[in-house]
Amino acid sequence: MNPGIGLMKRRLEKEKDAVSLAVSGIAKKYNVQPSEISTLETKYHDDAGDWYVALGWNDKKAIVKMDSVLGTISDISEIDEDT
C-alpha cells in the first residue's frame, strides 16, 4: 500500500531547494553558467504542491514549474518580453 500525498515527505520543502533545482534545469537546458542566472520570483502553490521559480539570465527569462513531492521539474516556459 502506498501512502497518500498528504503522508509523503516533500523533497522540495524549502524555497532554496526549489531555486537550486530550477537553476540547475535552466543551466542544463540553455547551456548557461549557474552564476549568470538570477532569481526573479518564487511561488508555492499549496493545493497542487508545486513550486514556480522565475529566473533571468542574459536577455532571457523563464518560469520553472516543479513538483515538490517528486522533486522534479515539470515544465520550463520561456517568457517572451514582447508580449
Secondary structure, 3 states (H helix, E strand, C coil): CCCCHHHCCCCCCCHHHHHHHHHHHHHHHHCCCHHHCEEEEEEEECCCCEEEEEEEECCEEEEEEEECCCCEEEEEEEECCCC
